[in-house]
Amino acid sequence: MSCKTYELKLDKSHLSNGDLNALYRLFLEAKWFYNAMLASPGGPFAFDYKQKNVVVLNKQREPEVRRIRVLSSQMRQSIIDRAKQAIRGLAVKKKGRRGGP
């Protein structure tokens, strides 16, 4: 299996309202998932990507349970892996070595 990255541009005028809402919901759920992962006791190293519900703070700063509907499990795994790599990279810099590329 080879890893590939694609960069693309989306023209908002060519997207339907359903597609725009799906993209908005996708990024919103990714933010909820990322914040819930960071707020968990073990951080990304002990967080289970299979969770369908996450606790989110609403505008009144009260905890609220929300359901993840659009974000696939592969996307959730990718979010956790990126957070783990970021933490490992910061740990390398903390030890005095140069981290990153």
N, C-alpha and C positions, 0 to 999 in steps of 0.2 A: 504494500500500500504506500502510495506517495502522498505527501502533504502538498496541497495546492492552495494558493490564496488568490482570490479574485477581487478586483476593485471595480466598482461600477458606480455610475451616477444615475439617479432617478429623477425624472422630470415630473414634477408634481402635477402639471397640467395634463399628463397622459395617464394618471392613475385614477381609478374609480374611488368613490367615497368608501367603499368596503375595503379596498386595498390600503387606503390611507389610515383607516381606523385599525386595521390589522397591524400595520407597521407601528402605529402609535402605541397600541396595546403591547406589542412585542418588546419595545424598548422600555415601557413602563414596568412590565413584569420582570424584565432583566434587572432593572434598578431595585425593585422590591426584593428579588431573590438575592442579589449581591449584598444589600444592606442587612437582610436577615442572616445571611451566612457570616458576615463580619460580626454581627451582634451575638451570635451563638457562643456558648461557653468554650467550645474547642476551636472556634474559628473555622477556616476552610479545611483543616486537617481532620476534623471530626464531624463535619457537616454531611448529611445524607442528601444526595441529589434527587432522590425519589420523592421527596416531600412535595405534596400538592398544595399545601396551605402554608402561608408564611405570615408572621406577625409584623404589621406595619404601623408606624405612628401616623395618625391622621393630623389634620390641621390644628386640632386642639391638643396635640401631643398625647393623645390617649391611644393605647395599643388596640389594634383592630386586626382580626384575622381575615386575610384575603386569599382567594383561590387562584392558583396559577393555571391558566387555561391554554394559552397560546405557546408558551415557551416549551420547546421539546426537551426531552431528557438529554439529548446530545448537546444542546445549547447550554443546559444547566451544568453538565460535566465540564464543558469548555470554560464556563465562567469560574468554576471552582479551580480548575487547573491553572488558569491565568493568575488567580489570586495567590495560589501556592507558589508559583514561579516568582511573583513579585515579592512575596515575603522572603523567599530563599535569596533573592538578589539583594534585598536590603540587609539580610543577615550577613552576607559576604562583605558588604561595604562596612558594616559595623565592626567586623573583625580586623579592619585595617587594610584589607585587600581591595583591589579594584574590581568592581562588579559591572556587569553589563557587557555589551559587545566591545 
